[in-house]
Amino acid sequence: MTVKWLPHARRLAHQVARPESRWHTAVASVPRHQFVPRWWEPDGGVWRLRTGLEDAGIWLQEAYQDKTLVTRVGANHADTVGIDEILDSGTPTSSSTLPSLVIQMYRHAMIADGNQVLVTTGSGYGTALACMRLGSDHVTSIDIDEHLVRSAENRLLLIGETPRLEACDITGRLLPGKFDRIVSTVSVRPIPASWLKALRTGGRLVTTIAGTGLILTADKTADGGAVGRIEWDHAGFMRIRHSDDYPKPADDLWKGAAEGDGQDIGTSRYPLLYPPDAWDVMSMLELQLPGIEYRKQEDGDTRTVWLLHPDGSWARATAAGHLAAPTVHQSGPRRLWENLERIRHRLNREGTLPLYGASVTIDPDGTTTLARGSWTATL
């Protein structure tokens, strides 16, 4: 099918970059629809497959919006399932990230002409933008999923780009080459030591901390470590995965957490909060207690939020109305809601949390320390 995509790509470029920017030229020149011929769309609690070839108008409309398109749910690639496939549940495991966020991460990397850059693959669209900006011979792209790598390779070839592509774990011991920039659009914790080994001295890494909205940038130092900061803007990416799907430790807690009384019952002093709606609060909680899973439910005016931790801790808070004090049930070795409230106490007392703008120090082994004023956190 031949589609007139260039006007759509140019419109998207105007949305995400200034006309004088070289990233504007890249976005205007890459046919994003070719990298997302199929995608998963949430629809009333299920995932429904959408296929571009069925309706070119919808395909162009969706592909050239500044939005993320989910291309893999659980182990189900949109490329390979049946045309009428519907998934009753599942967690997104790969996507074509919204273009403005890809450009945002590349800008944080301060990529210069001639840099050798390592990026993550996904649909291949972000790789295509890097190739358009630098030339294919300056770009290496990796993903843990062999199918994604091979699909991206074929789609890149169709537009004349031939970067180096490898199927490998970005957190593994060795990365395929030496680089001036590493830009990861999957989140990690801590920074893999292999990144520091693969970066040239003075090179920059850009990523997000898993489970947070924190963008971390750092430049490699002569001692093999790196120094940088948490940027003032924010972003969230899928966590790095090491298999076909993410583990689901919280599922084992769900039966008790869904309705059980737990070990403690109390009342929160604050209105009900779903932490993913407040990125600074969620990020602070994640730094203290990594791995919390959040769930929520609405039944008329009654809202319920769950916090579930792999160590067996859980909290359930329910409020009838937006101003009502939530009733909180908690169980397990930690009191998750109490930790959340301590963070909210600090936010109310100080007016801010010491996350954005924090300095970052990374040891050669990947140990990462954040600091701002008297506050520190080690990953």
C-alpha positions as CSV (number, residue, x, y, z in Angstrom):
1,M,0.0,0.0,0.0
2,T,1.3,3.4,-1.0
3,V,0.4,6.1,1.5
4,K,1.1,9.9,1.4
5,W,2.9,10.1,4.7
6,L,5.3,13.1,4.2
7,P,2.8,15.8,5.1
8,H,2.0,13.9,8.3
9,A,5.6,13.5,9.3
10,R,6.3,17.2,8.7
11,R,3.3,18.1,10.9
12,L,4.6,15.9,13.6
13,A,8.1,17.4,13.3
14,H,6.6,20.9,13.9
15,Q,5.0,19.6,17.1
16,V,8.2,18.1,18.6
17,A,11.1,20.3,17.4
18,R,12.0,23.7,16.3
19,P,12.3,24.1,12.5
20,E,16.1,24.9,12.8
21,S,16.7,21.8,14.8
22,R,18.4,18.8,13.1
23,W,15.9,16.6,15.0
24,H,13.1,18.4,13.1
25,T,14.6,17.3,9.9
26,A,14.9,13.7,11.2
27,V,11.3,13.5,12.4
28,A,10.1,15.0,9.1
29,S,12.1,12.5,7.1
30,V,11.3,9.2,8.9
31,P,8.1,7.2,7.9
32,R,7.0,6.3,11.4
33,H,4.1,4.3,10.1
34,Q,6.4,1.7,8.6
35,F,7.8,1.0,12.0
36,V,4.4,0.4,13.5
37,P,2.3,-1.5,11.0
38,R,0.4,-3.1,13.9
39,W,-0.2,-2.0,17.5
40,W,-2.2,-2.9,20.6
41,E,-4.8,-0.4,21.7
42,P,-6.4,-0.5,25.1
43,D,-10.2,-0.8,24.9
44,G,-12.4,-1.1,27.9
45,G,-10.1,-3.3,29.9
46,V,-8.8,-5.4,27.0
47,W,-6.1,-5.0,24.4
48,R,-7.4,-4.9,20.8
49,L,-5.1,-5.3,17.8
50,R,-5.0,-2.5,15.3
51,T,-3.7,-3.0,11.8
52,G,-2.5,-0.1,9.6
53,L,-3.1,-1.9,6.3
54,E,-6.8,-2.2,7.0
55,D,-7.3,1.6,7.1
56,A,-4.5,3.9,5.8
57,G,-6.3,6.9,7.2
58,I,-6.3,5.6,10.8
59,W,-2.8,4.3,10.4
60,L,-1.4,7.7,9.4
61,Q,-3.5,9.4,12.1
62,E,-2.2,7.2,14.9
63,A,1.4,6.9,13.7
64,Y,2.0,10.6,13.3
65,Q,0.5,11.7,16.6
66,D,2.9,12.5,19.4
67,K,1.8,9.4,21.3
68,T,3.2,6.0,22.4
69,L,2.0,3.0,20.4
70,V,2.2,-0.3,22.3
71,T,3.7,-3.0,20.0
72,R,4.0,-5.9,22.5
73,V,1.8,-7.0,25.4
74,G,3.2,-9.7,27.6
75,A,4.9,-12.1,25.1
76,N,2.4,-11.1,22.3
77,H,4.0,-9.2,19.4
78,A,1.5,-7.2,17.5
79,D,3.4,-8.3,14.3
80,T,2.7,-12.0,14.8
81,V,-0.7,-12.6,16.3
82,G,-3.9,-13.3,14.5
83,I,-5.8,-10.4,12.9
84,D,-8.8,-10.5,15.3
85,E,-6.7,-11.1,18.4
86,I,-8.0,-9.6,21.7
87,L,-6.0,-9.9,25.0
88,D,-8.1,-9.9,28.2
89,S,-5.1,-8.7,30.2
90,G,-1.3,-8.1,30.0
91,T,1.4,-5.6,30.6
92,P,3.0,-3.6,27.8
93,T,6.5,-5.0,27.1
94,S,7.6,-2.9,24.1
95,S,6.4,0.1,22.3
96,S,7.1,2.9,19.8
97,T,7.8,5.8,22.3
98,L,6.1,9.1,21.6
99,P,8.5,11.0,19.3
100,S,8.8,14.1,21.6
101,L,10.1,11.9,24.4
102,V,12.7,10.2,22.1
103,I,13.9,13.6,21.1
104,Q,13.9,14.8,24.7
105,M,16.2,11.9,25.6
106,Y,18.5,12.5,22.6
107,R,18.8,16.2,23.5
108,H,19.8,15.3,27.1
109,A,22.6,13.2,25.5
110,M,24.0,16.3,23.8
111,I,24.8,14.2,20.7
112,A,27.4,15.8,18.4
113,D,28.4,15.0,14.8
114,G,30.7,12.0,14.6
115,N,29.6,10.5,17.9
116,Q,29.2,6.8,18.2
117,V,25.8,6.2,19.8
118,L,24.2,3.2,21.5
119,V,20.4,3.3,21.6
120,T,17.7,0.8,22.4
121,T,15.7,-0.7,19.6
122,G,12.0,-1.3,20.3
123,S,10.1,-0.6,17.1
124,G,13.2,0.8,15.5
125,Y,11.7,4.3,15.1
126,G,14.1,5.9,17.6
127,T,17.0,4.2,15.9
128,A,15.8,5.6,12.6
129,L,15.8,9.1,14.0
130,A,19.4,8.6,15.3
131,C,20.5,7.3,11.9
132,M,18.9,10.2,10.0
133,R,20.7,12.6,12.3
134,L,24.2,11.0,12.5
135,G,24.4,8.4,9.7
136,S,23.9,4.6,10.1
137,D,27.6,4.0,10.7
138,H,27.5,6.0,13.9
139,V,24.5,4.1,15.4
140,T,24.3,0.8,17.3
141,S,20.9,-0.4,18.5
142,I,20.2,-3.3,20.8
143,D,17.2,-5.1,22.3
144,I,16.8,-8.3,24.3
145,D,14.1,-9.4,21.9
146,E,15.4,-11.1,18.7
147,H,12.1,-10.6,16.9
148,L,12.1,-6.9,17.6
149,V,15.7,-6.5,16.4
150,R,15.2,-8.4,13.2
151,S,11.9,-6.6,12.4
152,A,13.6,-3.2,13.1
153,E,16.5,-4.2,10.9
154,N,14.2,-5.0,8.0
155,R,12.2,-1.8,8.4
156,L,15.3,0.3,8.6
157,L,16.7,-1.3,5.5
158,L,13.5,-0.3,3.6
159,I,14.4,3.4,4.3
160,G,18.1,2.9,3.4
161,E,19.5,2.8,7.0
162,T,21.9,0.1,8.0
163,P,23.0,0.6,11.7
164,R,24.5,-2.2,13.7
165,L,21.8,-4.1,15.4
166,E,22.3,-6.8,18.1
167,A,20.0,-8.9,20.2
168,C,21.5,-8.7,23.7
169,D,20.7,-7.6,27.3
170,I,21.6,-4.0,27.8
171,T,22.4,-4.8,31.4
172,G,24.8,-7.7,30.5
173,R,28.5,-7.8,31.1
174,L,29.5,-6.6,27.7
175,L,28.1,-4.1,25.2
176,P,28.8,-4.4,21.5
177,G,31.4,-1.6,21.1
178,K,32.8,1.6,22.5
179,F,30.5,4.6,22.5
180,D,30.4,8.4,23.0
181,R,26.8,8.3,24.0
182,I,24.4,5.7,25.5
183,V,20.7,6.5,25.4
184,S,18.4,4.0,27.0
185,T,14.6,4.2,26.5
186,V,14.1,1.4,29.0
187,S,14.6,2.1,32.7
188,V,17.3,0.5,34.9
189,R,18.4,0.3,38.5
190,P,21.2,0.7,39.2
191,I,23.4,1.9,36.2
192,P,25.0,-1.3,34.7
193,A,28.7,-1.4,35.1
194,S,28.9,-2.5,31.5
195,W,27.7,1.0,30.4
196,L,30.7,2.6,32.1
197,K,33.1,0.1,30.5
198,A,31.6,0.8,27.0
199,L,31.6,4.6,27.4
200,R,34.6,6.5,26.3
201,T,36.0,9.0,28.9
202,G,33.9,12.1,28.7
203,G,31.1,10.2,27.1
204,R,27.5,10.6,28.3
205,L,24.8,8.2,29.4
206,V,21.1,9.0,29.5
207,T,18.4,6.8,31.1
208,T,15.6,6.7,33.6
209,I,15.6,5.1,37.0
210,A,13.3,2.1,37.1
211,G,9.9,2.8,38.7
212,T,10.4,6.5,38.8
213,G,10.0,9.6,36.6
214,L,13.6,10.5,37.0
215,I,15.9,11.2,34.0
216,L,19.5,10.6,34.9
217,T,22.3,12.0,32.8
218,A,26.0,11.4,33.7
219,D,29.4,11.9,32.0
220,K,32.2,9.3,32.4
221,T,35.2,10.4,34.4
222,A,38.8,9.3,34.1
223,D,38.5,7.0,37.1
224,G,35.9,4.8,35.3
225,G,32.9,6.2,37.1
226,A,30.6,9.1,36.1
227,V,29.1,12.2,37.5
228,G,25.9,14.0,36.5
229,R,22.4,14.9,37.8
230,I,18.7,14.2,37.8
231,E,17.3,16.4,35.2
232,W,14.5,18.9,36.0
233,D,12.1,17.4,33.5
234,H,10.7,13.9,33.9
235,A,10.0,10.8,31.9
236,G,8.8,7.2,32.5
237,F,9.9,4.1,30.5
238,M,9.2,0.4,30.8
239,R,11.6,-1.4,33.1
240,I,14.3,-3.5,31.5
241,R,13.2,-7.1,31.2
242,H,15.3,-10.2,31.1
243,S,12.7,-12.7,29.6
244,D,9.6,-12.7,27.5
245,D,7.5,-11.0,30.1
246,Y,7.8,-9.2,33.4
247,P,7.6,-11.3,36.6
248,K,4.4,-10.7,38.6
249,P,5.3,-11.2,42.2
250,A,2.4,-9.0,43.3
251,D,-0.2,-11.5,41.9
252,D,0.5,-13.8,44.9
253,L,-0.5,-11.0,47.3
254,W,-3.6,-10.0,45.4
255,K,-6.1,-12.3,47.1
256,G,-5.3,-11.0,50.6
257,A,-4.8,-7.4,49.5
258,A,-8.0,-7.2,47.5
259,E,-10.4,-7.6,50.4
260,G,-8.5,-8.8,53.5
261,D,-8.4,-6.8,56.8
262,G,-4.6,-7.2,57.0
263,Q,-2.7,-6.7,60.2
264,D,-3.4,-2.9,60.7
265,I,-6.4,-0.8,60.0
266,G,-6.3,3.0,60.3
267,T,-7.2,6.3,58.7
268,S,-5.0,8.4,56.5
269,R,-4.7,12.1,57.3
270,Y,-4.5,13.0,53.5
271,P,-6.9,12.7,50.7
272,L,-6.5,9.5,48.7
273,L,-3.5,9.5,46.2
274,Y,-2.7,7.1,43.4
275,P,1.1,7.6,43.4
276,P,1.6,7.2,39.6
277,D,-0.4,10.5,39.3
278,A,2.2,12.3,41.4
279,W,5.6,11.5,39.9
280,D,7.7,13.1,42.5
281,V,6.0,11.3,45.3
282,M,6.1,8.0,43.4
283,S,9.7,8.4,42.6
284,M,10.7,9.1,46.2
285,L,8.8,6.1,47.4
286,E,10.4,3.9,44.7
287,L,13.9,5.0,45.7
288,Q,13.1,3.9,49.3
289,L,11.1,0.8,48.5
290,P,11.9,-0.4,45.0
291,G,9.5,-2.7,43.2
292,I,6.1,-1.5,44.4
293,E,3.2,-2.3,42.1
294,Y,0.2,0.1,42.1
295,R,-3.4,-0.8,41.3
296,K,-6.6,1.2,41.5
297,Q,-10.4,0.8,41.2
298,E,-13.3,3.2,41.0
299,D,-16.9,2.3,41.9
300,G,-19.0,5.4,41.6
301,D,-17.6,7.9,44.2
302,T,-15.7,5.2,46.0
303,R,-12.0,4.9,45.0
304,T,-9.5,2.3,46.1
305,V,-5.7,2.2,45.7
306,W,-3.4,-0.7,46.3
307,L,0.3,-0.8,47.0
308,L,1.9,-4.3,46.6
309,H,5.5,-5.1,47.3
310,P,7.5,-8.3,46.4
311,D,8.5,-8.8,50.1
312,G,4.8,-9.6,50.9
313,S,3.8,-6.1,52.1
314,W,0.6,-4.6,50.9
315,A,-1.7,-1.6,51.6
316,R,-5.2,-0.8,50.5
317,A,-6.7,2.6,50.9
318,T,-10.4,3.3,50.2
319,A,-12.2,6.7,50.2
320,A,-15.8,7.5,49.5
321,G,-15.6,10.9,47.8
322,H,-12.6,13.1,46.9
323,L,-12.3,14.8,50.3
324,A,-13.1,11.9,52.6
325,A,-10.2,10.5,54.7
326,P,-9.3,7.1,53.3
327,T,-9.5,3.9,55.4
328,V,-6.2,2.1,55.2
329,H,-5.5,-1.7,55.6
330,Q,-1.9,-2.8,55.8
331,S,0.0,-6.1,56.1
332,G,3.4,-7.7,55.7
333,P,6.8,-6.7,57.0
334,R,6.6,-3.1,55.9
335,R,3.8,-0.5,56.3
336,L,3.7,0.8,52.8
337,W,1.1,3.5,53.3
338,E,2.9,4.9,56.3
339,N,6.1,5.2,54.1
340,L,3.9,7.0,51.5
341,E,2.5,9.4,54.2
342,R,6.0,10.3,55.5
343,I,6.9,11.4,52.0
344,R,3.7,13.5,51.8
345,H,4.5,15.0,55.2
346,R,7.9,16.1,53.9
347,L,6.4,17.5,50.7
348,N,3.8,19.5,52.7
349,R,6.5,20.7,55.2
350,E,9.2,21.7,52.7
351,G,7.0,22.4,49.6
352,T,9.2,20.1,47.4
353,L,11.0,16.8,47.4
354,P,14.8,16.7,46.8
355,L,14.8,14.7,43.6
356,Y,14.9,16.9,40.5
357,G,18.2,18.6,40.2
358,A,20.0,16.2,42.6
359,S,23.6,15.4,41.9
360,V,24.5,11.9,40.7
361,T,27.7,10.0,41.4
362,I,28.3,6.6,39.8
363,D,31.1,4.3,40.9
364,P,32.8,2.1,38.3
365,D,30.8,-0.9,39.6
366,G,27.5,1.0,38.9
367,T,26.7,2.0,42.5
368,T,24.7,5.2,42.0
369,T,24.3,7.9,44.7
370,L,21.9,10.8,44.5
371,A,22.3,13.8,46.7
372,R,20.7,17.2,47.2
373,G,21.4,19.1,50.4
374,S,21.4,16.8,53.3
375,W,19.4,14.1,51.5
376,T,21.1,11.1,49.8
377,A,19.9,7.9,48.3
378,T,22.0,5.0,47.0
379,L,20.8,2.6,44.3
